[in-house]
């Protein structure tokens, strides 16, 4: 599914114009990005939790050349699905 598919789905289900649906999707994504970039978590009940985790520096190896390198510390986004989300994916239902 793409962002355009999400807009179309909102347009069909909610009855907003496509422009309004696009603005809602953009606002949602922008809010998620801003919140995570500030290091805060986002918990969506029945869906899951997005959080930011810091990874320390570590030794790595270039698989092609075998040369060892130092991998810089970084922040990564993680997602932990809720029990309901996992259950829906496993059963193929949308509840």
C-alpha positions, 0 to 999 in steps of 0.5 A: 500500500502506498500513501496514495492508496491510503488517501484513496481509502480515507476518501472512500471510507470517510467521505472527505475530498481527496485534498482533505484526505491527503492533508490528513495523511501528511499531517499524521506522518509529519506528526509521527516524524516530529515526535520520533525525532524529538526522542519521544515514543508513540503508542497507538492502542490496538496497533503498536508502539513506535520508539527511538533507540540509541545504538552504540558504536560497534565493529563491523566488517565489509562482507565484500573485502573483509576489512573491519570498520567502526560503525558509528553510534546512531538512533533507530526507530523500532516498532513493537506491534500490539497483541491485537495487531499480531493476532490480526496479521496471523489470522489474516483478519482486520479486527 
